[in-house]
């Protein structure tokens, strides 16, 4: 069976489920659509015959550094060693879809995302960390895009979300070779995803009603509890 020619009625390519990869330090989940539908539908294909790309638009919930993202990503080669490169881009948003401005990108070895079936099933989120975290602003939309360049017969896919539009902060989309641009995923509007923000390690202290000073959070207990000091996350003051 040629995996690259399996197309869902909804539009983007899907991998059959049966044919079907990291933890970091101080990072916190900001935005997410956590539901994966792995019982009634297969993966959205990444790469393949049509060189398909996948995207998810999100609205940042906090201002800070975007450190990475998580997807239900897997790459499979039934004949030889898994090979190829997965690329995660962070882009601006234009008209609700990924725009032309690239903010940062990171590449990953496809072998780092082995197939879930049968020994690592059901699918779960796998982390893709940005080598250069990018500043984002609360309330602004950004796009996460995934693409795959195969070095042999490796196929990659991303777990599908549930039917409907569970994430209100942006939609998923895909595009293929040709002039058509980004297209909605279909009835499964959003990909399962998470965005990861760098946790702030320093905080602002208003000391003795005189001035804001910036201290490491590990030193916070030494400054509080005296009735003359207030604090707030971040060091923007």
N, C-alpha and C positions, 0 to 999 in steps of 0.2 A: 504494500500500500504506500503510495506516495504521499507523505505527510504534507508536502507543500501545496497539494491541490485539494485539501480538505477545507471547504468554505462553508460557513454557517449561513443560514438564510438571512440573518441579521446584517451581514455585511463582511466583517473582518474574519480572517481565517482562524480556525480553531484546531488544536491538536486533540486527538482522542485521548481520553483519560488513561487508558491502559497502556498507551505508548509514550506515554509520556517519556540556595544551595546553596562566629562573627559578632561578636558583641563589642561595643565600644565603651569609652569611659563616660564622661559627664555629658550625656545626651538625654533629652526628654522628648516624648512624642508631643507634637503640636496638633497637626491635623491628621484625620484618618477616616477611612471607610474600611472597617475591619472584616466584613463578611465576604467569605469565598464560597462560591457555588461549585463544589467539586463532585456532586452526585448526579446532576442532570445535564451538565454541559462540560466540554473540554476546555483546554487553554486557548487563549488568543495567541495565535502564532506571531513570533517575532522573527523577522528576516524572511527566510523561505523563498519560494519561487518568485513572489511579488515584492520581495525586499520590504516587507511590511514593518512600519514603525508604530509604536503605541505611545499614547500620551495621557496624562491626567492633569487637569488644571485644579489648583487649590488656592484658597484664600488664607494668607498667613494670619495666624491668630495672635502672634506676638512679634515685636521688633527685636531683631538679633541676628545671629549667624545660623543659616541653614547648613547643617552638617552632613545630611544624607537623607536617604529615603529607604523604604522597605516595600518589596513586592513579593508576590508568590511566584517567583521566577525559577524555571528549571530548564536545563539543556541536556539533550539525549543524543547518543549515537549508538545504534544497536550493532554496528559492524566493527568499529575501531574506537580509539581513544577520542573522547570529547575534545573539540578544539574550536577556536574562534574567539571573537571579542564582543562583549556586551558594552555598550556605551550609554551612560546616563547623562543627559543634558538638563540644565535648568535654564529656562528661557522666559522672556517677558511674554505677555498675553496680548493678542490683538484680535478683537472680535470674538472673544471666547475660546480661541484656540491658540496653540503655540505660535509665537511671533518670530520675527527674523533676528532678534537680538539675543545672542547667547551670553548668559551670565557666568556660567562655569560648566565644566564637564569632567567626567571621570570614566576611565575604562577598566574593565574587569575580564579576567580569563573565564571563558565559558565553563571550564572544568570545575570552577568553584561553585557551580550551581547544579549538582547532579540531579537526575530524575528522582522524583518522590517515590514512584511506584517501583517495586512493591515494599521495599524495606524502610521507607521513610514517609509512609503515607499516614494520614492525609496531608495535603499541602499546608504550608505555613509560611509566614513572612521571612524573607531573607534580606539582610542588610547590605545596602550599597552606599558606602561612605564616600563623601566628596574629599578629594585630596586638598582642595582649596575651598573651604566653606564660604558661602556667599551671603552678604547682608540682605535681609528681607525686612519689609515694613508691614506692621499689622494692618489688616484691612485691604492690602493690595494682592491682586491675583498674580500667580506665577504658574509656569507649566513645567512638569517633569516629563521628559520624553525618553523612550528606550529604543535602541536600535541594535541590530546584531549583524556582524560580519562573520560568516562561516569560513573555516579553513579546510573543511572536508564535508562530509555528509551530516554534520551535526545539525539538529533542529532545536530551537528554543521556543518556549512559550511562557505566558503569564496567566495565572489563575483568573477566571472571570468572576465578576461580582453578581449579586442577585438581580432579578428583574426589577425595574423601577429606577428611581433617582434618589438613592439614600443619602448622598452627600450634596448639600445645597451650595457649597462654596465653589463649585466648578464641575465640569464634565470631562469624561474620557473621550478619546477620539483615536482614529488610526489614519494612516495614509500609505499608499502603495506607489510603485513605479508609475509615472505618468503625470499628467497635468492637473489632477483633480484636487489636490490639496487635502487638508484634514477633513475627515468625515466622522459623524457621530457613530458610536459603537453599536447603536441599535437599542433594543428594549432593555439591555443591561447598560445603563447610562454611565456608570462609574466603575473603574477598576478598583479592586481591593488595594489599598496603599496606606502608608504612614509617612509623615514627614518628621524629621529629627532635627531638633534645635540644640545648639551647644548650651549647656546649662551655665549660667553666670556664676563665676567663682568668687566675685567680689560684690560688695553691697555698699550703699551709701548710709552714713551715720550723721545725724544732726546732733552735734556734740555741745551740750550745755547751752542750748539756744544761741549759739554763736556762729557755727560754721558747719557745712557739710564736709565730711572727710570720707575717703574711700578705703575700706579695709577688706581683707579676705574674710569670707564667711566663717572660716574655722575660728576666727578671733572674735566673732560676734558676741558670744556669751560674756566675754570680758568687758564689753561696752554697755550691755543692757542691764536692766534691773536696778538702776540707781535713781530712776525717776527724773533724770535730766537729759536723757538721750533717746532719740527716735531714729528709726531706720526705714529704708525703702529699698526694694530690689534694684540692682544696677548701680552704675556710678555716673549717671548723667547730670547730676547737679554740680 
